[in-house]
């Protein structure tokens, strides 16, 4: 148990937001803290890429770490920003419900809400619902929120905000596709 917990936000168009949150969770778990990560808009097995299943490597790795649990709340396909499918909205709301329960029942020391900023931007739920999570967070729980598009209200409510800024990326510079072990 921690004396005090803060709200951390990792946002911006650069790479590394989820990776940063995973690193913080890994460090906390190494100190015996209970970590729960809810991954919005992600499934354990994602879209088909040339006939191959893409599995997010973090799900496999974290299964080996005591005190660290990841719960994916998304489908195997991307969400259509302009016209989200009702199942995408339902899954995001389910993830939001899990976060509320984790906060209310004090189910973890560190709660990571991966891609929550994107879920709000895609209108899967409201920024007010995201703010309620911050308002209701126990004083001794660390809350980490990731994803592009962090709203100003979230930035203002957070204790730490890091903006990942893309300076150069091999996707654009060399037309490199997502690589196993680095992008998924």
N, C-alpha and C positions, 0 to 999 in steps of 0.2 A: 504494500500500500504506500502511496505517495503522500507527502504533506500537502502539496498543492499541484494542481494540474492546469495546463494552459490550453489555449486554442491555437493550433498551428494551421496555416493555409499554404499550400504549394500550388501555384497557378502559373499562367503564362503559356506562350506558344512554343517554348523550348522543351527538349526531351528531359526526362528525369523526375517528374512529379511523383508518379507511383513508386519508382525506385527509391526515392528519398523517403517516402512514407514507410516502405518495406524495411529500409535500413533502420529507421527510428524504432519500428516495431521489433525488429530482430534484436536490437540493442536492449530494449526494455524487457523482452522475453528472457534474454540472457541474464538479467538481474532478477528473474523470478516474477516479473509482473505479468498479469494476464492480459493478452492482446487479442482483440477481435477486430477483424477487417471485413467490412462489407463492401463488395466491389459492384458498384452500379454499372449496368449496361455491359456486363461481361459474363460469359459462361465459362465453365471449366474447359470445354472444347468449343472453340470458336469457328468462324467461317471456314469453308473449304477453300484451299489455295492450290489450284492445279490438281485437284483430286486428293490432296493431303489434308488431314485434320490439323488445325493449329491449336495447340494447347498452350495456355499461358504457363510458363515455367514456374512462376511463383506458387501456383497451386500445388504442384508436385513437391517443391522444396519445403514449403511451410508445413506440409504433412509430417515432416521429420522433426519439427521444432516443438518441444513441449511449451505449453502456455500460449501458443499462437494459432489462431483459427481464422481461416478465410471463408467467407460465405459469398459466393457469386450470385447476383440477382439480375440476370440478363439472359437473353436468348443467344443462340449461336450465330445470329446475323446482326448486322449493324442496324441501329435505330435510324429511321427516316426523320430528320430534324423537322421538315416541313409538315409531315403527316405521320406522327408516331402511331404505330399500331396500338389498339387498346390493350393488348397483352404486354407491350412494353411499359405502358403507363401503370398497369396493375403490378408488374414485377418491381418497378421502381417504388411504388407505394408500399409494396410488401417489404422492400429493403428499408424504407423509411420507418415502417412499423417495427422492424427488428432493431433499428437504431434507438427508437423511442423506448423499447423494452429494455435494451442494454443500459440505457441511461437511467430509466426509472428504477430498475431492479438492481442496479450497480453490478452488472454482469462481467465487467472487465475494468482494468486499470487504464488501459489505452484503447480508445475506439478510433479506428481509421475508417473514414468514409471516402473510399476511392472513387473518383470521377463524379462526386456529388455535384460539383459546380457545373459539369456538363449536363447532368440530369435536370438541373434547374434551367439551364439555358435552353434545353430541348423541350421545356414545358412539361416534363413528366411529373413534377410537383413544384410548389411555389418557393420563392426565396423566403417568404415568411415561415414556411414549414422548416426550412433549413435553419433560419434564425432561432426558431423555438428549440432546436436541438442545442444550440449554444446557450440559450437562456436557462435551459433545464439541466445542463451538465452539472454533475456533482463537482464540488470544489476540488476534490482530490482525484479527478479523472482527467487524463490528457485526451484531447479531441483533435484529430488530425483530418483535415479535409483537402482533397486534391481535385485537380482538373482545371482545364482552361476555363476562362470566362468567370472567374470569381466576381461576384457582384460587389459593388462598393459597400453595401450594407454589411456584407460578410467580412470584407477587408477591415472595415471600421470596428467590427465586433471582435476581431481576432487579436491575439497577443503577439503573434509572430506571423509575418507574411513574407514568403519568398516567391519572387517572380522569376521563373525560368525563361530566359530570353534566347531565342534561336539566333546565333551569330552565323553559323555555317552548319549545314546538315548534308550528309552523304546521300540522302534521298534525292535532294535537288541537284547537288553538285555532280553526282555520278550516276543518277537514275537507279540507285540501289533499292531493292525491295526490302520489306521487313525481314529481319534475320532472326532465326531461332536462337534463343539465348540472350538476345539483346532487346528486341522490340516485342517479343512475346515469349 
